[in-house]
Amino acid sequence: MKKVLVLSFCILLCTAAAYGQAGFIGLYVDSPAYVDCYPNDTAPALVPIYVVHKWTPGATASQFMIEAGNGFNCTYTGEIIAVPVSIGNTQTGLSASYGSCMASDILIATINYFCTGTSPPCATLTPVPDPAGAGSRPQL
């Protein structure tokens, strides 16, 4: 009986170490390398921002939204969702299903902004938790 109890306890400890989230949601201006994450708002232009799930050995979905900050002054013109199933949009909250377990890099969406050269150098776009989702960070 003692061996069964110890074995059960060990199994419970092993399952508690499982991770529910893997990787991060990144915003990039270069495709398909997904390395440069700083958009240049120096002149009037249409600027595509690529939303990519990075550093994951395998993921099936994500839930997040994109928030502008520090004086980001570009106008949202639309987006193209690249995953097969999605609910919502990147501005108010997006739930994206990848259709199967996929390893990184996973292109989730391309957001188009029209910039006029008026954003300050420290302006940012940041992936944040979807207000309709649970938790304190983007759900992966």
Summary of the structure (lengths in Angstrom):
residues: 140
radius of gyration: 19.0
end to end distance: 40.2
largest distance: 74.1
contacts: 393
relative contact order: 0.26
helix: 11%
strand: 46%
